[in-house]
Amino acid sequence: MPQRPYNFSAGPAAMPDEVLLQAAAEMLDWHGSGMSVMEMSHRGPQFGQILAQAEADLRELLAVPADYHVLFMQGGALAENAIVPLNLSHGAKADYVVTGSWSQKSQLEARKFCDVHLAASARDATGYGSIPPLNMWKPRRDAQYLHYCANETIDGVEFHFVPAQCDLPLVADMSSTILSRSVDVTAHACIYAGAQKNIGPAGLTLVIIHRDMLNHALPSCPSAFNYGVVAQNGSMYNTPPTYAIYMAGLVFQWIKRQTEDGLQGILALAARNRKKADLLYTCIDSSALYINRVAHDCRSRMNVPFFLRDETLNDAFLQGAQQRQLLQLKGHKSVGGMRASIYNAMPCAGVEALVDYMREFERLH
Ligand SMILES: *Cc1c(COP(=O)(O)O)cnc(C)c1O
């Protein structure tokens, strides 16, 4: 197969070639079943095996303790913005930390269901680009939970630590950082993530939730979105997104096979992701043309937004990139500029090709 272009899409995002090839090979006949995974009953033995293996691999990769449930849901992270307060707020108080566009959306949606307070907010005149110091956060002691977004996909702001400084149950949107490195699940009451950034196809939402957080849903919570109901039915209350779960399972296996610097699995990916991000930020910081305005201690290793100081060159930059087989580098419409998303599936060689191109483009202009 000829080498595919490097795809820097923020999501739905690039998948490992190996995984796509395996899915292609198994498309018409999964393991001698005579069926595509898309055609199987979700309650049949074959799909049962696929789901159980996916859950076991995810638990192993993230060291998910036995008192946490793994739920395979639908609706994406934006549905979770409603599902979380419907299940966890008791219709009472919930606190939010806003460090970018996605957590801003989360807190706005939660206002439909409960009394929301911003424990901290990082927006300034130029937008989002920092995390307020923990000692400035003002969570309410009687809030039901504290919500934060571990990686702001649009603004390129990432928590490189777990903000567990207060006693409130922590809820995290990890859509764009899950499985890019290890994370302390036990510091969280609930973690959710849409699959289409760093896991697999759109349509699947992962939820990792402590068992004590189940069964507190508001009476008005739809059954299919009730964590307790979904957990009790092993993610089979209604038909789960079967094919997306199968693809996620192939990705989990791919992650387990990764090696880097003598490390294996998620540690290997974390090391590789750090190298990729360092390479790109070094290129940006050492240039007179490119700029990234995010504070150094919270720069995202997954999504690297940057601007050309001469914005009239934007189109030429994107056209040249396209010619070099470097795809989908245009920034989010709300912030403009460029954004390189370098999730797990992006190899080091992809970032090296981008950096080579950026240096050459700067020399020419
Ligand atoms: C992409 C993204 C969302 C939105 O996810 P949907 O699947 O479109 O609902 C929310 N939060 C974060 C951090 C994201 O990266």
The ligand as an SDF file (V2000), in Angstrom:
LIG
                    3D

 15 15  0  0  0  0  0  0  0  0999 V2000
  -14.6540   16.9990   20.4160 C   0  0  0  0  0  0  0  0  0  0  0  0
  -14.8800   17.3650   21.8280 C   0  0  0  0  0  0  0  0  0  0  0  0
  -16.1720   17.5460   22.3480 C   0  0  0  0  0  0  0  0  0  0  0  0
  -17.4030   17.3790   21.4980 C   0  0  0  0  0  0  0  0  0  0  0  0
  -17.6340   16.0370   21.2670 O   0  0  0  0  0  0  0  0  0  0  0  0
  -18.9040   15.5080   20.4590 P   0  0  0  0  0  0  0  0  0  0  0  0
  -18.5790   14.0700   20.2700 O   0  0  0  0  0  0  0  0  0  0  0  0
  -18.9880   16.2780   19.1800 O   0  0  0  0  0  0  0  0  0  0  0  0
  -20.1100   15.7090   21.2990 O   0  0  0  0  0  0  0  0  0  0  0  0
  -16.2920   17.8640   23.6870 C   0  0  0  0  0  0  0  0  0  0  0  0
  -15.2180   18.0020   24.4840 N   0  0  0  0  0  0  0  0  0  0  0  0
  -13.9650   17.8310   24.0210 C   0  0  0  0  0  0  0  0  0  0  0  0
  -12.8030   17.9900   24.9530 C   0  0  0  0  0  0  0  0  0  0  0  0
  -13.7600   17.5100   22.6820 C   0  0  0  0  0  0  0  0  0  0  0  0
  -12.5040   17.3430   22.2190 O   0  0  0  0  0  0  0  0  0  0  0  0
  1  2  1  0
  2  3  1  0
  2 14  2  0
  3  4  1  0
  3 10  2  0
  4  5  1  0
  5  6  1  0
  6  7  2  0
  6  8  1  0
  6  9  1  0
 10 11  1  0
 11 12  2  0
 12 13  1  0
 12 14  1  0
 14 15  1  0
M  END
$$$$
